[in-house]
Amino acid sequence: MSALYTMRYQGEAGLNGGAFYMGHGVVAGVRANGGRFDGTYTQSGGRIFVRFSLIVPAGEALVTGEVTREETMFQLGADWPLDFADGRPQTVFLEGRPIEVVFEKVRDLP
């Protein structure tokens, strides 16, 4: 399951994306226009349950259209099928608000 992925999403603030690693129970990544992800995941019953933080620097726009005034941490969560990187949008919850994200696997990693 250890792999590097790209992600793309569209919202009120326009198109954005980034990259993240998922493996060995860890999620870590970056957004293209600023910010970083850090969290964990578990697998059960053919599903992946992800819980992670997004730390966004001051002055950055979120997909929701909000702009951070200072560095801000947001909590995110997701419940995806094991084949989440199949080109179909998957839902990520940003502070309880759904965001549709498309993932693509770049490559498997050890």
C-alpha positions, 0 to 999 in steps of 0.5 A: 500500500505504500505509494506516492500520489497526486491529488487535484481538486476544484473549489470556490478558490479555483483549481489546486492540487498536491502530492502525498505519501501513504504507507505504513499507517502514515499520511504526509504531503503538500499542497501546490500553493502552500500547506502540508498534510500530516496524519494516519490511516487504517484499513478494514473491510476493504476501506481506508480510514484517513485522519490528518491535519492540514497546516496552511500558511497565512494568506493562503486560499482554501478550496472553500474560498476562505483565506487564512489570516495566520497559519492555521491547522484544519482537521480532515477525514476520509473513508475511501475504497482501497482503489481510491486512486482510480480517477473517480472523485473521492470525498475528503471532509475539511472541518466537516465540509465535503471536498471532492478530490481526484487521486492518481498513483505516481508509484509504489514505494517500499 
